[in-house]
Amino acid sequence: MAGEITLQELDAGKFIEEKVEAIRNMVGNGIAINALSGGVDSAVVTLLGHKALGDRLKTVFVENGLMREGEAQQVVNWFKDLGVTVDVADARAEFFSALAGIIDPEEKREAITQTFYRDVFGRIVKASGAKYLLQGTILTDIDETKAGIKRQHNVFEQLGINPEDAFGYRILEPLVELRKDGVRAVGKALGLPEEVFNRPPFPGPALAARVIGAVTPERIETVRRATAVVETMLRDSGAFQYLAILHEDRVTGIRDGKRDFGLQIEVRCWDSVDARIAEPTQLPFATLTRMAAEIVRTVPGVVSVTYNIGTKPPSTIEAI
Ligand SMILES: Nc1ncnc2c1ncn2[C@@H]1O[C@H](COP(=O)(O)OP(=O)(O)OP(=O)(O)O)[C@@H](O)[C@H]1O
């Protein structure tokens, strides 16, 4: 098991050289593949892999219907500018059908994980002929999996699958010694634009992690629109992460002078260094009220907006 390289110990240039070399040695003349979510971890892995293998690294973004507004195109454009071609696989119908009728958070994560790895990405890897899979697992993912906090990471272990036996490919995890701050430093040294290496984390289950209760295309669209408002207004807040959550309960509101039994959005904005502990950002009250007004104005059906003032722990950063 690899140890930890702290941000203080990290020499990003040397780290990049070593990992590029290791990927080249492992893959040889073969083909490797990686799944790019647009988050900093998989973005850094994409660039390391591309530096090592050029076009012999195939990079795939899965359009699962749960991503933010314009996300697929934005990810494709960022990487096009860096000389990397990203394939977009449309699997929206598959994900929504796998999520239909599921309310329990753990079951949602499980359905998304299974659909992603076993069905959609498993199929893509098989068709690509790749024998190596590059993953952006970081040390915090491993800690959280061990502690039983999340079941999203190191999924093969959790699924009881040995990928080499099951799919015939091996996994390379070049970032397992780093935490988020170290990954950002490596991303910067690799030439990723700041809006990518400093991007707030976004969960694996995507917007489905921010919908309490049933996940439908309509409910995802509601949280997607609220997310767009929150992200636009808090982009320069300096916070670690900020998000909108759609609640299941409805509340009585008034719209156009009439009673409206409407939707509730919860806004969370966190200060944190590495996501292990987090505190609510002390946003100016004027920012909060402007954000609430904008959400109610632009997101159909929403009549109430709340701001979370709990801490992690006992909360987690996301809703599920
Ligand atoms: N829509 C997607 N398309 C392609 N790959 C994805 C997608 N969503 C998740 N992944 C893959 O699953 C991994 C785990 O996702 P998750 O969001 O939990 O990770 P993360 O540890 O925050 O990483 P990242 O910073 O890369 O998003 C990602 O690193 C990426 O490889």
Ligand as a Chemical Component Dictionary entry (heavy atoms), coordinates in Angstrom:
data_LIG
# 
_chem_comp.id                   LIG 
_chem_comp.type                 NON-POLYMER 
_chem_comp.pdbx_formal_charge   0 
_chem_comp.three_letter_code    LIG 
# 
loop_
_chem_comp_atom.comp_id 
_chem_comp_atom.atom_id 
_chem_comp_atom.alt_atom_id 
_chem_comp_atom.type_symbol 
_chem_comp_atom.charge 
_chem_comp_atom.model_Cartn_x 
_chem_comp_atom.model_Cartn_y 
_chem_comp_atom.model_Cartn_z 
_chem_comp_atom.pdbx_ordinal 
LIG N1  N1  N 0 -20.152 11.192 -15.876 1  
LIG C1  C1  C 0 -18.972 10.580 -15.809 2  
LIG N2  N2  N 0 -18.266 10.306 -16.927 3  
LIG C2  C2  C 0 -17.084 9.686  -16.860 4  
LIG N3  N3  N 0 -16.513 9.288  -15.720 5  
LIG C3  C3  C 0 -17.160 9.512  -14.577 6  
LIG C4  C4  C 0 -18.418 10.177 -14.541 7  
LIG N4  N4  N 0 -18.814 10.247 -13.248 8  
LIG C5  C5  C 0 -17.845 9.652  -12.512 9  
LIG N5  N5  N 0 -16.856 9.209  -13.301 10 
LIG C6  C6  C 0 -15.652 8.457  -12.905 11 
LIG O1  O1  O 0 -15.807 7.947  -11.607 12 
LIG C7  C7  C 0 -14.766 8.438  -10.763 13 
LIG C8  C8  C 0 -15.303 8.639  -9.368  14 
LIG O2  O2  O 0 -16.250 9.663  -9.409  15 
LIG P1  P1  P 0 -16.392 10.673 -8.182  16 
LIG O3  O3  O 0 -17.088 11.885 -8.675  17 
LIG O4  O4  O 0 -16.901 9.933  -7.019  18 
LIG O5  O5  O 0 -14.892 10.969 -7.958  19 
LIG P2  P2  P 0 -13.919 11.996 -7.429  20 
LIG O6  O6  O 0 -13.084 11.150 -6.535  21 
LIG O7  O7  O 0 -14.465 13.264 -6.934  22 
LIG O8  O8  O 0 -13.140 12.231 -8.829  23 
LIG P3  P3  P 0 -13.253 13.410 -9.883  24 
LIG O9  O9  O 0 -12.549 14.567 -9.227  25 
LIG O10 O10 O 0 -12.513 12.891 -11.057 26 
LIG O11 O11 O 0 -14.706 13.629 -10.182 27 
LIG C9  C9  C 0 -14.256 9.693  -11.461 28 
LIG O12 O12 O 0 -12.933 10.013 -11.117 29 
LIG C10 C10 C 0 -14.400 9.312  -12.922 30 
LIG O13 O13 O 0 -13.331 8.492  -13.317 31 
# 
loop_
_chem_comp_bond.comp_id 
_chem_comp_bond.atom_id_1 
_chem_comp_bond.atom_id_2 
_chem_comp_bond.value_order 
_chem_comp_bond.pdbx_ordinal 
LIG N1  C1  SING 1  
LIG C1  N2  SING 2  
LIG C1  C4  DOUB 3  
LIG N2  C2  DOUB 4  
LIG C2  N3  SING 5  
LIG N3  C3  DOUB 6  
LIG C3  C4  SING 7  
LIG C3  N5  SING 8  
LIG C4  N4  SING 9  
LIG N4  C5  DOUB 10 
LIG C5  N5  SING 11 
LIG N5  C6  SING 12 
LIG C6  O1  SING 13 
LIG C6  C10 SING 14 
LIG O1  C7  SING 15 
LIG C7  C8  SING 16 
LIG C7  C9  SING 17 
LIG C8  O2  SING 18 
LIG O2  P1  SING 19 
LIG P1  O3  DOUB 20 
LIG P1  O4  SING 21 
LIG P1  O5  SING 22 
LIG O5  P2  SING 23 
LIG P2  O6  DOUB 24 
LIG P2  O7  SING 25 
LIG P2  O8  SING 26 
LIG O8  P3  SING 27 
LIG P3  O9  DOUB 28 
LIG P3  O10 SING 29 
LIG P3  O11 SING 30 
LIG C9  O12 SING 31 
LIG C9  C10 SING 32 
LIG C10 O13 SING 33 
# 
